[in-house]
C-alpha cells in the first residue's frame, strides 16, 4: 500500500504530506525549546542571587566566553545565508528549465514548445544550478563543523575548570539548550551531506524541508546566546 500525496501536492489543499509533516515537527520543536526557555525564565526571575561571584573568561575565570559566543553567533548567521543560497540555486534553476527548453526548441522551429519538458536534457540544464548548490551546501556544512568544533572547545574548557550542569541551575539550562542545538546541527550536517549525493531528480521540493528546519533552530539558539550573555 502506497501513501498518497507524499511528495505530490493534494488537489484540495495544494500541500503535500511531506511538507505538512515537517511543519508539524517544527511545531513540536517550538514547544520543546519554548518549554526550556520558560524553565529558564522562571528560574531566573525566582532567584535572589543569580550567579553571584561568577567570573567571565575575559576576567580570568571559567564562566561564559563572550568572544567565542559572538564568533559562534556569526558562524550561525553565515550558515543561514549559505543554506538559503543553496536552496535559491535549485529554485532558480528549476524556474529556468522551461525557459531554457523553450529557447532550445524554438531554435529548432518547434511550435508547441510549452508542452515539452526541459528534463529531456537534464545535464545541460541543471549543471550550473547544481554546481552552485554544491558550493553553498559545502560551505554550510563547513560552517556547521566550525560551530561544532568551537562548541566542543567551549565545553572542554568549562569541564576542565569544574563547570558542569550540576554546578548551577543556569548551567543546567545552558548545557541543555546548547547541547540540544548541537545535536540539531549534527543531524543537519548528516542530512545536508546526504543531499550532496548524486540525484537524478530535482531537489528543490525536498531541500525546502531542510531549509525550513535549520533557520528556526538557528534563530532560537541566537536568542539563547543573548539570554545567557546578559545573565552572566
N, C-alpha and C positions, 0 to 999 in steps of 0.2 A: 504493500500500500504506500503510495506516494503522497506526501503532504502538499496540498495545492498552495500556490502563491508564495512559495518560499523565497524566490528571488524575482518573481514577476508580480507587478502591481495588480491589486484587486480592482475589478472594474467598478465596484461601488464606492470605494474609498480612495483609490489611487495610491495606496500604500501597500508595500509587500510585507509579508510576515516577518522577514528578517529585520527590517528597519523597526517595526513595531516592537519586536523582542529586544533589540538593543536599547530602544528608548525606555522600555520598562526596566531594563538592567541599570540604566543610568539613573532612573528614579530611585532604585534601591541604593545606589551609590550615594546619592544626595542624602538619603535618610541615614546611611551609615556614618558618613562624615558629619552630618548635622547632629547626630547623637553624640559624637565625640566632642564636637565643638561646644555643644550645650553643656556637657560634663565639665569641660574646661572653664566655661564662663561661670557655672555655679560654684566650682571650687575656688576660682579666683575671687569672685565677689564675696564669698563667705569666709575668706581667710583674713585674719587680723594682720599677720605679718607674712608677706609673700616673698620668699627667697631673700629674707633679710640676711645681710652679710655675705651674699654671694658675690664673687669677683669674676669679672669677664676675662676673656683671654687677653684682650688688649691691656688689661691691668695686671697681667702676670698670673692669672688664675686659670681655672679649667671650666669656666662657665660657657656661655654662648659665644660662638665665634662670629662676630658681626661681619668681618670681611668675607669669610667663607660663605656665610648665608647669603650675602649680597651677590657673590660670584655665582652661587647655585641658582639664585633667582634669575640672573641674566641668562644663564645657560638654559633654564626652562623657557624663558621668553623667546630665545633664539630658536629653540627646538620647535616651539609652537609656530614660528614663522616658516621654518623649513618644511614642516609637515603640511601646512596649508599650501605651500608652493608645490609640493609633491602631488597633492590632491588636485590643485589647479592645472598642473601639467597634463594630467589624464583627462580632466574635464574639457580643457581647451582642445586637446587632440581629438576627443570624441565629437566635439561640435564641428571640427573642421573636416571630419570624414566625408560627410555628404557633399560639402563644398568642393573638396579635392576630387571626389568621384565625378561630380558634375563637370568639372573643368576637363578631366581626362576624357570622359565620354563625349563631351562637346567637341573636343578636337578630332574625334573620330566620326563626327556627324551623326551621333545617335540622338534621336529626337526625344524619346521617352527616357529622360535621364533620372527623374525623381524616383522611379520605382526600382532602380538598380542599386544594389548595396555597394558601399565602398569597401566592404570587407573582402572583396574578391582579390584585393592586393594589399593584405594587412601589413606585410613587412615594410613596404614603401611608405604607407600612410602613417603607421604608428611608430616608426623608428625614432623620429625626432622627439615625440612626446614621451616615449618610454625612456629615452636617454636622460631627459630632464627629470623624469620621475625617479629613476635610479640614482641620479646625482643628489637630489634633495632628500630622498629617502635615506641614502647612505649618510648624509650629513645629520639627519635626525637621529639615526642610530648612534652615530659617533658622539653627538652631544648628549644623548641619553647615557652612554657609557661614561662620559666625563662626569656627569652628575652622580652616577653611582660610585665612581672612584672617590669623588670628593666627599660623598656621604659616608663611605666606608672609612675614609681618613678621619672624619669628624667623630664617628662612633668610636674608633680605636683610641683617639685622643682622650675622649671622655672616660672610656673604660679604664685606660691606663692611669687616670687621675682619680679613680674611685667614684665616678658618677655613673649610676645605674638607674633603671626605672624605679627601684625601691628607695632611691635617695630622697625623693620629694614627689609630692603629687604632681607638680608641674612637669618634672622629668618623666613621670609615668605617662602623662598625656602626650608629652613631646615625643618620646620614643615610639609611642603607639601610632600617632599621626604620621610622623616622618617615615617610620618603618613600613606602615601600610602603603604609603605613597610610593616608597621604594619598590615594594612588591608590584605595584601597578606599572612602574617604569620597566621592571624586569619583564613582566608579561608583555608590555608594549614592544620591547626590543625583540622578543621572540616572534611575536605576530608580525611585526614590521619586516623582520628578516625573512619570514615566510612569504611575504608579498614581493620580495625581491627575486623569488624563484621564477623560472621561465613560465609564462602563461600564454595560452592560446586565445583567451577571451579577454574582453575588456575588464579592467579592474576598477573602473570609476565607481560603480554602484557598491561594490564590496569594500572599496577603500574608504568610502564615506563613513562606513560603520566605525572604523578605527579612528578616523578623524574626529567624529563626534565624541568618542570616549576620552581621548587624550587631552583635548583642550579644557573641558570642565575640571578634570583632575588637576591639571597644571594650575588653573586659577585658584582652586581650593588650597593647594599647597602654598601658593604665593600668599594667600590670606593668612595661612598658618605661620609663615615666616614673620609677617607683620605683627601678629598677635604675640608670639613668644619673644620677639625682638623688643617690643615695648615693655613687656612684663619683666624683662631682666633688668 
